[in-house]
Amino acid sequence: MHAPRKALPEVDTQRCTGCGWCVGVCPPHVLSLQVQGTDRFGPKRSVLHDAPGCTGCALCAVRCPFDAIRMVRRDALKAD
């Protein structure tokens, strides 16, 4: 028996500004802002840090004012 298919947020780091709206609206708190690159003062971007905990509700994608998050079906993320 397979787990139900669900969509997970995929963040476009070119569009993400690190505003944090998606992090704030996420009910299971599976998104976080992380510094990109090696410079600790570099830009922050949204990252899905707990994919198994994601419910696939898509509130993050709906709330993002920069269209930086799209929901991708989980079976499309891996090719196995």
Secondary structure, DSSP 8 states (H G I E B T S, - for coil): ------EEEEE-TTT-----HHHHH-TT--EEEEE-SS-TTS-EEEEE--GGG-----HHHHH-TT--EEEEEHHHH---
